[in-house]
Amino acid sequence: AIQGVNTVTGNEISTFGMWTQLNYFLNKKMQFNTGFGFDNPDNGDINDGNRGRNSFYYVNTMYRVFPMLTLGFEYSYWETEYKNAAKGTANRFQTSAIFAW
């Protein structure tokens, strides 16, 4: 389902959400970040089985190996509620390699 519009009624879905992040630079090479966010549509605007509140929390670290290469590792936890259905959760681990030129 498209989350901005109720595909059955054609009406707009009202929602409230936010995202925020904190950064800490240990030194010129090492950085730590943490944050969270959520999207919370009005349950009266969505159909049974549609996504309701969706939220996530994360923490990561990034290490600048040299000016052109940064390596990162992140853990995040995701939780999605559905209208009149079981919620879903996920624990996610990921790595990254960022090349800048």
GROMACS elastic network, one bead per residue, 0.5 to 0.9 nm:
[ bonds ]
;  ai    aj funct       b0    kb
    1     4     6  0.89025   500
    1     5     6  0.83284   500
    1     6     6  0.76259   500
    1     7     6  0.66648   500
    1    50     6  0.69895   500
    1    51     6  0.85265   500
    2     5     6  0.59081   500
    2     6     6  0.70202   500
    2     7     6  0.68555   500
    3     6     6  0.70310   500
    3     7     6  0.86997   500
    3    12     6  0.89092   500
    3    13     6  0.71243   500
    3    41     6  0.85831   500
    3    46     6  0.85068   500
    3    50     6  0.82232   500
    3    51     6  0.76947   500
    4    11     6  0.88057   500
    4    12     6  0.60831   500
    4    13     6  0.54245   500
    4    14     6  0.79470   500
    4    15     6  0.86749   500
    5     8     6  0.87444   500
    5     9     6  0.83312   500
    5    10     6  0.60577   500
    5    11     6  0.57048   500
    5    13     6  0.53933   500
    5    14     6  0.89696   500
    5    45     6  0.87637   500
    5    46     6  0.86591   500
    6     9     6  0.55849   500
    6    10     6  0.51510   500
    6    11     6  0.54042   500
    6    12     6  0.62061   500
    6    13     6  0.62989   500
    6    45     6  0.69712   500
    6    46     6  0.61578   500
    6    47     6  0.74676   500
    7    10     6  0.53189   500
    7    11     6  0.77470   500
    7    47     6  0.88670   500
    8    11     6  0.82055   500
    8    47     6  0.79336   500
    9    12     6  0.87383   500
   11    45     6  0.76818   500
   12    45     6  0.75374   500
   13    41     6  0.66525   500
   13    42     6  0.68662   500
   13    43     6  0.88126   500
   13    44     6  0.86972   500
   13    45     6  0.52830   500
   13    46     6  0.68850   500
   14    40     6  0.87094   500
   14    41     6  0.57102   500
   14    42     6  0.55415   500
   14    43     6  0.88495   500
   14    45     6  0.68316   500
   15    39     6  0.68869   500
   15    40     6  0.54659   500
   15    42     6  0.56596   500
   16    38     6  0.82385   500
   16    39     6  0.59004   500
   16    40     6  0.52789   500
   16    41     6  0.62509   500
   16    42     6  0.81449   500
   17    37     6  0.72207   500
   17    38     6  0.52183   500
   17    40     6  0.58865   500
   17    41     6  0.82654   500
   18    36     6  0.83649   500
   18    37     6  0.53466   500
   18    38     6  0.56583   500
   18    39     6  0.67488   500
   19    35     6  0.74701   500
   19    36     6  0.58373   500
   19    38     6  0.66108   500
   19    39     6  0.88967   500
   20    34     6  0.85838   500
   20    35     6  0.55047   500
   20    36     6  0.58011   500
   20    37     6  0.63334   500
   21    33     6  0.68787   500
   21    34     6  0.56450   500
   21    36     6  0.67374   500
   21    37     6  0.87801   500
   22    32     6  0.83484   500
   22    33     6  0.56055   500
   22    34     6  0.54444   500
   22    35     6  0.61469   500
   23    31     6  0.71289   500
   23    32     6  0.58248   500
   23    34     6  0.67771   500
   23    35     6  0.88297   500
   24    27     6  0.89505   500
   24    30     6  0.87013   500
   24    31     6  0.57458   500
   24    32     6  0.51230   500
   24    33     6  0.62901   500
   24    34     6  0.89236   500
   25    28     6  0.70433   500
   25    29     6  0.80653   500
   25    30     6  0.61128   500
   25    32     6  0.63637   500
   25    33     6  0.87008   500
   26    29     6  0.76509   500
   26    30     6  0.54610   500
   26    31     6  0.58209   500
   26    32     6  0.75495   500
   27    30     6  0.55028   500
   27    31     6  0.72551   500
   28    31     6  0.79782   500
   28    63     6  0.89720   500
   28    64     6  0.78363   500
   29    62     6  0.79866   500
   29    63     6  0.54346   500
   29    65     6  0.71312   500
   29    66     6  0.81850   500
   29    70     6  0.86069   500
   30    61     6  0.72869   500
   30    62     6  0.58614   500
   30    64     6  0.65003   500
   31    60     6  0.83954   500
   31    61     6  0.56260   500
   31    62     6  0.51449   500
   31    63     6  0.64769   500
   31    64     6  0.85257   500
   32    59     6  0.74985   500
   32    60     6  0.58408   500
   32    62     6  0.64750   500
   32    63     6  0.89990   500
   33    58     6  0.81247   500
   33    59     6  0.56417   500
   33    60     6  0.52812   500
   33    61     6  0.62622   500
   33    62     6  0.83469   500
   34    57     6  0.76373   500
   34    58     6  0.55251   500
   34    60     6  0.64039   500
   34    61     6  0.88694   500
   35    56     6  0.83394   500
   35    57     6  0.58324   500
   35    58     6  0.55178   500
   35    59     6  0.66793   500
   36    55     6  0.73981   500
   36    56     6  0.54536   500
   36    58     6  0.63140   500
   37    54     6  0.84018   500
   37    55     6  0.56491   500
   37    56     6  0.55814   500
   37    57     6  0.68239   500
   38    53     6  0.70123   500
   38    54     6  0.54405   500
   38    56     6  0.64704   500
   39    52     6  0.80210   500
   39    53     6  0.56585   500
   39    54     6  0.52574   500
   39    55     6  0.64871   500
   40    43     6  0.84333   500
   40    52     6  0.61470   500
   40    54     6  0.64628   500
   40    55     6  0.84022   500
   41    44     6  0.85361   500
   41    45     6  0.74837   500
   41    46     6  0.77222   500
   41    51     6  0.82420   500
   41    52     6  0.58548   500
   41    53     6  0.64186   500
   41    54     6  0.89071   500
   42    45     6  0.54784   500
   42    46     6  0.70776   500
   42    52     6  0.77743   500
   42    53     6  0.89096   500
   43    46     6  0.53704   500
   43    47     6  0.78699   500
   43    52     6  0.66067   500
   43    53     6  0.88650   500
   43    83     6  0.69176   500
   44    47     6  0.79522   500
   46    49     6  0.84769   500
   46    50     6  0.62107   500
   46    51     6  0.79386   500
   46    52     6  0.77911   500
   46    83     6  0.75234   500
   47    50     6  0.55826   500
   47    51     6  0.87540   500
   47    83     6  0.69251   500
   47    84     6  0.89094   500
   48    51     6  0.87352   500
   48    82     6  0.75402   500
   48    84     6  0.56669   500
   48    85     6  0.74365   500
   49    52     6  0.86198   500
   49    82     6  0.54845   500
   49    83     6  0.51484   500
   49    84     6  0.62426   500
   49    85     6  0.58277   500
   49    86     6  0.88368   500
   50    81     6  0.86634   500
   50    82     6  0.54794   500
   50    83     6  0.57484   500
   50    84     6  0.86266   500
   50    85     6  0.85968   500
   51    54     6  0.73484   500
   51    80     6  0.68657   500
   51    81     6  0.60742   500
   51    83     6  0.65164   500
   52    80     6  0.68998   500
   52    81     6  0.50443   500
   52    83     6  0.58541   500
   53    79     6  0.81099   500
   53    80     6  0.59127   500
   53    81     6  0.52357   500
   53    82     6  0.73291   500
   53    83     6  0.89877   500
   54    78     6  0.75471   500
   54    79     6  0.58439   500
   54    81     6  0.62750   500
   54    82     6  0.88301   500
   55    77     6  0.83551   500
   55    78     6  0.58512   500
   55    79     6  0.53956   500
   55    80     6  0.64717   500
   55    81     6  0.88668   500
   56    76     6  0.68000   500
   56    77     6  0.54885   500
   56    79     6  0.63548   500
   56    80     6  0.87688   500
   57    75     6  0.84616   500
   57    76     6  0.54997   500
   57    77     6  0.53378   500
   57    78     6  0.67644   500
   58    74     6  0.70541   500
   58    75     6  0.56344   500
   58    77     6  0.64075   500
   58    78     6  0.87952   500
   59    73     6  0.86459   500
   59    74     6  0.58267   500
   59    75     6  0.56095   500
   59    76     6  0.65341   500
   60    72     6  0.70578   500
   60    73     6  0.55630   500
   60    75     6  0.63172   500
   60    76     6  0.84795   500
   61    71     6  0.84118   500
   61    72     6  0.56022   500
   61    73     6  0.56109   500
   61    74     6  0.66110   500
   62    70     6  0.65105   500
   62    71     6  0.56066   500
   62    73     6  0.66830   500
   62    74     6  0.87716   500
   62    96     6  0.87331   500
   63    66     6  0.88394   500
   63    69     6  0.85898   500
   63    70     6  0.54445   500
   63    71     6  0.52622   500
   63    72     6  0.62705   500
   64    67     6  0.66131   500
   64    68     6  0.80384   500
   64    69     6  0.60065   500
   64    71     6  0.63854   500
   64    72     6  0.87260   500
   65    68     6  0.79186   500
   65    69     6  0.56212   500
   65    70     6  0.55958   500
   65    71     6  0.70078   500
   66    69     6  0.53923   500
   66    70     6  0.70661   500
   67    70     6  0.76379   500
   67    99     6  0.88017   500
   67   100     6  0.75906   500
   67   101     6  0.86287   500
   68    98     6  0.79158   500
   68    99     6  0.54378   500
   68   101     6  0.60578   500
   69    97     6  0.69158   500
   69    98     6  0.56898   500
   69   100     6  0.65338   500
   70    96     6  0.80834   500
   70    97     6  0.58460   500
   70    98     6  0.50705   500
   70    99     6  0.66918   500
   70   100     6  0.83635   500
   71    95     6  0.75045   500
   71    96     6  0.56827   500
   71    98     6  0.63348   500
   71    99     6  0.89915   500
   72    94     6  0.82805   500
   72    95     6  0.54813   500
   72    97     6  0.64136   500
   72    98     6  0.80380   500
   73    93     6  0.74896   500
   73    94     6  0.58511   500
   73    96     6  0.64066   500
   74    92     6  0.79919   500
   74    93     6  0.56998   500
   74    94     6  0.53145   500
   74    95     6  0.63072   500
   74    96     6  0.84049   500
   75    91     6  0.73673   500
   75    92     6  0.56774   500
   75    94     6  0.66712   500
   76    90     6  0.81468   500
   76    91     6  0.59644   500
   76    92     6  0.51445   500
   76    93     6  0.65917   500
   76    94     6  0.86283   500
   77    89     6  0.73842   500
   77    90     6  0.57720   500
   77    92     6  0.62431   500
   78    88     6  0.81215   500
   78    89     6  0.54771   500
   78    90     6  0.50843   500
   78    91     6  0.65381   500
   78    92     6  0.78961   500
   79    87     6  0.71492   500
   79    88     6  0.57483   500
   79    90     6  0.65821   500
   80    87     6  0.55625   500
   80    88     6  0.51327   500
   80    89     6  0.63336   500
   80    90     6  0.89276   500
   81    84     6  0.88540   500
   81    85     6  0.76628   500
   81    86     6  0.69588   500
   81    88     6  0.64489   500
   81    89     6  0.87534   500
   82    85     6  0.52429   500
   82    86     6  0.64149   500
   82    87     6  0.57726   500
   82    88     6  0.81403   500
   83    86     6  0.82434   500
   83    87     6  0.87880   500
